[in-house]
Amino acid sequence: MKVSVTIITYNQKNFIRKAIDSALMQETTFPFEILVGDDFSSDGTREIIQEYERQYPGKVVGVLHPRNMGKNGGINFLETLKLAKGEYYALMDGDDYWTDSTKLQKQVDFLDANQQCSAVFTNADVIFEDGSPSYRLNGPNMKTFYTLDDLVGEQEIWFMATSSTMYKNNIREYPAWFRESSSGDIPRLILKAKMGPIGYIPHVMSVYRKNRAGASFHDYEWDERFLRNRIQMYSDINRELDYTYDRVLRKNIARYYRLMLDAKQYQQSYFRRAFYALKYIYMAQPATSVIKDVIRDYVVPAPIMKAYSAIRHVARFS
């Protein structure tokens, strides 16, 4: 088996047919399988997968979990991947789809010709369920190969649509920390980039669909749980990379501590906000003006700030 297509889905009955059909339309010189991992859907997605299994026996295989595996589909991905027989695997979210019938062939040709690469991705179109204007994910100034240096930054660098990727199927056991992350793409790409550069094909071959049932709509930057998961993920990545990128990743982690100050769970918690404010200052070492603003807004108790403002007001007009 040359390629395993792994489609990861949960409650996506309105989209899953297009995803599977776009895999079935692939024109290749090699055999490939389609594994559809369903995270215990309750909206009819599972029944659609079973329909495809009956129609394409041996070609489409449903990986139907007996319960929801959690972690935004991350465990679903890992359990589905365990069954993949391919030398390579092409990943697709159940609400996305491929637009080029030669996608798999071109990516396999690329990886076969560039044995040093651990993965390859293509350009993609981003469309919105609510009718917002679509856009092309990447512009013309892209490189042919990307390394860890390109993936590790003070902020998240995202230019690889999940469904545009193909990977060498050569990680037999993902580290324990990977299973705890609610974002599969970032740590997966980091782990692959450790093993070799990631190639880029500049053609548009897939669509990344943003819809309200998708995982991206649940990554709230004002939610403490999301922020804590990101902090832990980047701390784990820092350790995974033997702290080679410690300075950069500390600033990345600090950014999430800064966002934590406005988390909805901490709106009435002075001591927690003050603690994370000092943590942010310590890790980020921002400009003096930023430090002053953070201390004023989150560290100095509100009554003291009110008294100070009143004193300054009286002093100004006395």
C-alpha positions as CSV (number, residue, x, y, z in Angstrom):
1,M,0.0,0.0,0.0
2,K,1.5,3.3,-1.1
3,V,-0.8,5.8,0.6
4,S,-3.4,5.7,3.4
5,V,-5.9,8.6,3.2
6,T,-7.0,9.3,6.7
7,I,-10.2,11.4,7.1
8,I,-10.9,12.5,10.6
9,T,-14.6,13.5,11.3
10,Y,-17.1,14.2,14.0
11,N,-20.7,15.3,13.4
12,Q,-20.1,16.4,9.8
13,K,-22.9,14.8,7.9
14,N,-23.3,17.8,5.6
15,F,-19.7,17.6,4.5
16,I,-18.4,14.1,4.8
17,R,-19.7,12.9,1.4
18,K,-17.7,15.6,-0.4
19,A,-14.6,14.7,1.6
20,I,-14.8,11.0,0.8
21,D,-15.7,11.7,-2.9
22,S,-12.7,13.9,-3.3
23,A,-10.5,11.1,-2.1
24,L,-12.2,8.5,-4.3
25,M,-11.7,10.7,-7.4
26,Q,-7.9,10.6,-7.1
27,E,-6.1,9.3,-10.1
28,T,-2.9,7.4,-9.2
29,T,-0.5,4.8,-10.5
30,F,-0.5,3.1,-7.0
31,P,-3.0,1.6,-4.7
32,F,-4.4,3.7,-1.8
33,E,-6.9,3.1,1.0
34,I,-9.3,5.5,2.6
35,L,-9.7,5.3,6.4
36,V,-12.5,7.4,7.8
37,G,-12.1,7.8,11.6
38,D,-15.4,8.8,13.2
39,D,-15.3,10.2,16.7
40,F,-18.7,8.8,17.8
41,S,-20.9,11.1,15.7
42,S,-24.6,11.3,16.5
43,D,-25.8,13.3,13.5
44,G,-25.8,10.6,10.9
45,T,-22.2,10.9,9.8
46,R,-21.5,7.3,10.9
47,E,-24.3,5.9,8.8
48,I,-22.9,7.8,5.7
49,I,-19.5,6.2,6.3
50,Q,-21.1,2.8,6.5
51,E,-22.9,3.4,3.2
52,Y,-19.5,4.1,1.5
53,E,-18.0,1.0,3.1
54,R,-20.8,-1.1,1.5
55,Q,-20.4,0.7,-1.9
56,Y,-16.5,0.5,-1.9
57,P,-15.6,-2.6,0.1
58,G,-11.9,-2.8,1.0
59,K,-11.4,0.7,-0.4
60,V,-13.2,2.8,2.2
61,V,-12.8,1.6,5.7
62,G,-14.8,3.1,8.6
63,V,-12.9,3.4,11.9
64,L,-15.9,3.8,14.1
65,H,-15.0,4.5,17.7
66,P,-17.3,3.3,20.5
67,R,-17.1,6.6,22.3
68,N,-15.9,10.2,21.7
69,M,-12.1,10.1,22.1
70,G,-11.7,13.9,22.9
71,K,-8.9,16.3,22.4
72,N,-10.5,17.9,19.3
73,G,-10.1,14.8,17.3
74,G,-6.5,14.2,18.2
75,I,-7.0,10.8,19.7
76,N,-9.3,9.9,16.8
77,F,-6.4,10.7,14.5
78,L,-3.9,8.6,16.4
79,E,-6.2,5.6,16.6
80,T,-7.1,5.8,12.9
81,L,-3.4,6.2,11.9
82,K,-2.6,2.9,13.7
83,L,-4.5,1.1,11.0
84,A,-2.8,2.9,8.1
85,K,-0.9,0.5,5.9
86,G,0.5,3.1,3.6
87,E,4.2,4.2,3.2
88,Y,2.7,7.7,3.3
89,Y,-0.5,9.0,4.7
90,A,-2.6,12.0,3.5
91,L,-4.6,13.7,6.2
92,M,-8.0,15.3,5.6
93,D,-10.6,16.8,8.0
94,G,-14.1,15.7,7.4
95,D,-15.4,19.1,6.5
96,D,-12.6,19.8,4.0
97,Y,-12.1,18.3,0.5
98,W,-9.6,18.0,-2.3
99,T,-10.0,19.9,-5.6
100,D,-7.3,18.3,-7.7
101,S,-7.6,14.7,-8.8
102,T,-3.8,14.4,-9.1
103,K,-3.1,15.6,-5.5
104,L,-2.0,12.2,-4.2
105,Q,0.1,11.4,-7.3
106,K,1.9,14.7,-7.2
107,Q,2.7,14.5,-3.5
108,V,3.9,10.9,-3.8
109,D,6.1,11.9,-6.7
110,F,7.5,14.8,-4.7
111,L,8.3,12.6,-1.6
112,D,9.8,9.8,-3.7
113,A,12.0,12.3,-5.4
114,N,13.0,14.1,-2.2
115,Q,13.8,11.3,0.2
116,Q,15.1,13.8,2.8
117,C,11.7,15.3,3.3
118,S,9.4,14.1,6.1
119,A,6.2,15.6,4.6
120,V,4.8,17.8,1.8
121,F,2.0,20.3,1.6
122,T,0.2,22.3,-1.1
123,N,-1.5,25.6,-1.4
124,A,-5.2,25.7,-0.4
125,D,-8.3,27.9,-0.6
126,V,-10.0,28.9,2.6
127,I,-13.8,29.2,2.4
128,F,-16.4,30.1,5.0
129,E,-19.7,28.5,5.7
130,D,-21.4,31.8,6.5
131,G,-20.6,33.2,3.0
132,S,-17.7,35.4,4.1
133,P,-15.2,36.1,1.2
134,S,-12.8,33.2,0.5
135,Y,-9.1,33.6,0.1
136,R,-6.0,31.8,-1.1
137,L,-4.0,30.6,1.9
138,N,-0.5,31.3,0.6
139,G,0.9,33.9,-1.7
140,P,3.7,33.6,-4.3
141,N,6.7,34.1,-1.9
142,M,6.8,30.6,-0.5
143,K,9.8,28.4,-0.3
144,T,10.2,24.9,-1.6
145,F,11.4,23.5,1.7
146,Y,10.6,24.4,5.3
147,T,12.5,23.4,8.5
148,L,12.1,23.8,12.2
149,D,13.4,27.3,12.0
150,D,10.4,28.2,9.9
151,L,7.9,26.6,12.2
152,V,9.0,27.8,15.6
153,G,8.2,31.5,16.2
154,E,7.1,33.9,18.9
155,Q,3.6,33.6,17.5
156,E,1.9,30.7,15.8
157,I,3.0,30.4,12.2
158,W,0.2,28.8,10.1
159,F,0.5,28.3,6.4
160,M,-0.1,24.6,6.1
161,A,-3.8,23.6,5.8
162,T,-4.4,20.2,7.4
163,S,-6.0,18.7,4.3
164,S,-3.2,19.8,2.0
165,T,-0.6,17.6,3.8
166,M,1.0,14.2,3.1
167,Y,3.4,12.6,5.6
168,K,5.9,9.8,5.7
169,N,4.3,7.1,7.9
170,N,7.4,6.6,10.0
171,I,6.4,7.6,13.5
172,R,5.5,4.4,15.2
173,E,4.7,5.8,18.6
174,Y,3.8,9.4,19.2
175,P,5.0,10.9,22.5
176,A,2.6,11.0,25.4
177,W,2.5,14.8,25.5
178,F,1.2,14.8,21.9
179,R,-2.0,13.0,23.1
180,E,-2.7,15.8,25.6
181,S,-2.7,18.6,23.0
182,S,-6.0,19.9,21.7
183,S,-4.1,21.1,18.6
184,G,-2.8,18.2,16.5
185,D,-1.4,20.1,13.6
186,I,1.2,22.2,15.4
187,P,2.9,19.4,17.4
188,R,2.6,16.9,14.5
189,L,4.4,19.3,12.1
190,I,7.1,20.0,14.7
191,L,7.7,16.2,15.2
192,K,7.9,15.7,11.4
193,A,10.2,18.7,10.9
194,K,12.6,17.1,13.4
195,M,12.9,14.2,11.0
196,G,13.5,16.3,7.9
197,P,12.4,19.3,5.9
198,I,8.8,19.7,4.8
199,G,8.3,20.3,1.1
200,Y,5.8,22.7,-0.6
201,I,4.0,22.3,-3.9
202,P,2.6,25.8,-4.9
203,H,-0.6,24.5,-6.6
204,V,-4.0,24.8,-5.0
205,M,-5.3,21.2,-4.4
206,S,-7.6,21.4,-1.4
207,V,-10.2,23.5,0.4
208,Y,-10.0,24.4,4.1
209,R,-13.6,25.0,5.2
210,K,-14.3,27.1,8.2
211,N,-17.6,26.3,9.7
212,R,-19.2,26.6,13.2
213,A,-18.9,22.9,13.8
214,G,-15.2,22.9,13.1
215,A,-12.5,22.7,15.7
216,S,-11.2,26.2,14.9
217,F,-14.4,27.7,16.3
218,H,-13.7,26.2,19.6
219,D,-10.2,27.6,20.1
220,Y,-11.2,30.7,22.1
221,E,-8.4,32.9,23.1
222,W,-10.3,34.2,26.1
223,D,-11.0,30.7,27.5
224,E,-8.6,29.5,30.2
225,R,-8.7,25.9,29.2
226,F,-7.6,26.6,25.6
227,L,-4.9,28.9,26.9
228,R,-3.6,26.5,29.4
229,N,-3.5,23.8,26.8
230,R,-1.5,26.0,24.4
231,I,0.9,26.9,27.3
232,Q,1.4,23.2,28.0
233,M,1.8,22.3,24.3
234,Y,4.5,24.8,23.7
235,S,6.3,23.9,27.0
236,D,6.2,20.2,25.7
237,I,7.5,21.3,22.3
238,N,10.3,23.2,24.0
239,R,11.4,20.1,25.9
240,E,11.0,18.0,22.8
241,L,13.4,20.2,20.9
242,D,15.9,20.1,23.8
243,Y,15.4,23.8,24.5
244,T,17.2,24.7,21.3
245,Y,14.5,27.4,20.6
246,D,14.0,28.3,24.3
247,R,14.2,32.1,23.9
248,V,11.6,32.1,21.1
249,L,9.3,29.6,22.7
250,R,9.4,31.3,26.0
251,K,8.1,34.5,24.3
252,N,5.4,32.4,22.6
253,I,4.3,30.9,25.9
254,A,4.4,34.3,27.5
255,R,1.9,35.5,24.9
256,Y,-0.6,33.0,26.2
257,Y,0.0,34.2,29.8
258,R,-0.8,37.7,28.5
259,L,-4.1,36.4,27.0
260,M,-4.8,34.6,30.2
261,L,-5.3,38.0,31.9
262,D,-8.5,38.6,30.0
263,A,-9.8,35.0,30.2
264,K,-13.5,34.9,31.1
265,Q,-12.8,32.6,34.1
266,Y,-10.5,35.3,35.7
267,Q,-12.6,38.4,35.3
268,Q,-13.3,38.6,39.0
269,S,-10.0,37.0,40.3
270,Y,-7.5,39.7,41.2
271,F,-4.9,37.4,42.6
272,R,-4.8,35.0,39.6
273,R,-4.6,37.9,37.1
274,A,-1.8,39.6,39.1
275,F,0.1,36.3,39.3
276,Y,-0.1,35.7,35.5
277,A,0.7,39.3,34.8
278,L,4.0,39.0,36.7
279,K,4.5,35.6,35.0
280,Y,4.0,37.3,31.6
281,I,6.5,40.1,32.4
282,Y,9.1,37.6,33.7
283,M,8.9,35.4,30.6
284,A,8.3,38.0,27.8
285,Q,10.5,40.8,29.2
286,P,8.5,43.3,27.1
287,A,9.2,47.0,26.7
288,T,9.0,49.3,29.7
289,S,5.8,50.9,28.4
290,V,4.1,47.5,28.2
291,I,5.3,46.6,31.7
292,K,3.8,49.8,33.1
293,D,0.5,49.1,31.4
294,V,0.3,45.5,32.6
295,I,1.1,46.5,36.2
296,R,-1.4,49.3,36.1
297,D,-4.2,47.2,34.7
298,Y,-3.6,43.9,36.4
299,V,-1.2,44.1,39.4
300,V,-2.1,47.3,41.2
301,P,-5.4,46.7,43.1
302,A,-8.3,48.7,41.7
303,P,-9.0,50.7,44.9
304,I,-5.3,51.9,44.9
305,M,-5.5,52.9,41.3
306,K,-8.7,54.9,41.9
307,A,-7.2,56.6,44.9
308,Y,-4.0,57.4,42.8
309,S,-6.1,58.8,39.9
310,A,-8.1,60.9,42.4
311,I,-4.9,62.3,44.0
312,R,-3.5,63.1,40.5
313,H,-6.7,64.8,39.5
314,V,-6.7,67.0,42.7
315,A,-3.0,67.8,42.3
316,R,-3.6,68.9,38.7
317,F,-6.2,71.5,39.6
318,S,-4.9,72.7,42.9
